[in-house]
């Protein structure tokens, strides 16, 4: 049986509107803002998406791209007021 994915953020400061840095393997950290939380879709047990899991967070990067990331890929942007 598939494991349930996280529904609560490991860092409670991660919410829609918060400025974050997205860091993925072999890429530089990219700054942006969380625009959507898809926690309700990350439980794939009843959706049949084990082969294409949903990433929890939608992040609008400052360079104009929209990316989807997991909580482990995000850190609060230290240059913003929300991180203080």
C-alpha positions as CSV (number, residue, x, y, z in Angstrom):
1,X,0.0,0.0,0.0
2,X,1.4,3.4,-0.9
3,X,2.5,5.7,1.9
4,X,0.6,8.9,2.5
5,X,2.6,11.9,1.6
6,X,2.8,15.0,3.9
7,X,-0.2,17.1,4.4
8,X,1.2,19.5,6.9
9,X,4.4,21.5,6.1
10,X,7.5,20.4,7.9
11,X,8.1,24.2,8.3
12,X,4.8,25.8,9.4
13,X,6.0,29.1,7.9
14,X,5.6,27.6,4.4
15,X,2.3,29.0,3.2
16,X,0.9,30.7,0.1
17,X,2.5,34.1,-0.4
18,X,5.8,33.3,1.4
19,X,9.0,34.1,-0.4
20,X,11.2,31.0,-0.8
21,X,14.3,29.6,-2.4
22,X,13.7,26.5,-4.6
23,X,16.8,24.3,-4.5
24,X,16.8,21.1,-6.6
25,X,19.6,18.7,-7.4
26,X,22.4,20.2,-9.6
27,X,20.6,23.6,-9.9
28,X,21.2,26.9,-8.2
29,X,18.7,28.1,-5.7
30,X,16.0,30.1,-7.4
31,X,14.0,32.8,-5.5
32,X,10.2,33.0,-5.8
33,X,6.9,33.0,-4.0
34,X,4.6,30.1,-3.1
35,X,1.3,30.6,-5.1
36,X,-0.5,27.4,-4.3
37,X,-0.5,24.5,-1.8
38,X,-1.6,21.1,-3.3
39,X,-1.4,19.1,0.0
40,X,-4.9,17.7,-0.6
41,X,-3.7,16.1,-3.9
42,X,-0.4,14.6,-2.6
43,X,-2.1,11.5,-1.2
44,X,-1.9,9.3,-4.3
45,X,-3.5,6.2,-2.8
46,X,-6.9,6.8,-4.4
47,X,-5.8,8.7,-7.5
48,X,-3.6,6.2,-9.2
49,X,-0.7,8.6,-9.7
50,X,2.1,6.6,-8.1
51,X,4.0,6.9,-11.4
52,X,3.6,10.7,-11.5
53,X,3.3,12.0,-7.9
54,X,2.0,15.5,-7.3
55,X,4.5,18.0,-5.9
56,X,3.0,19.9,-3.0
57,X,3.9,23.5,-3.8
58,X,3.5,25.7,-6.8
59,X,6.1,28.5,-6.8
60,X,6.2,31.5,-9.1
61,X,9.9,32.1,-9.6
62,X,11.3,35.6,-10.0
63,X,12.5,34.8,-13.5
64,X,8.9,34.1,-14.7
65,X,8.8,30.3,-14.5
66,X,6.2,28.4,-12.5
67,X,7.6,25.3,-10.8
68,X,6.2,22.6,-8.7
69,X,8.3,21.5,-5.7
70,X,8.2,19.4,-2.6
71,X,8.7,20.8,0.9
72,X,12.3,19.4,1.0
73,X,13.1,21.6,-2.0
74,X,12.1,24.8,-0.3
75,X,13.7,27.1,2.3
76,X,12.4,30.5,3.5
77,X,14.2,33.2,1.5
78,X,16.5,34.8,4.2
79,X,16.2,38.2,2.4
80,X,12.5,38.6,3.2
81,X,10.6,39.9,6.2
82,X,8.7,36.7,6.6
83,X,11.9,34.9,7.5
84,X,12.7,37.1,10.5
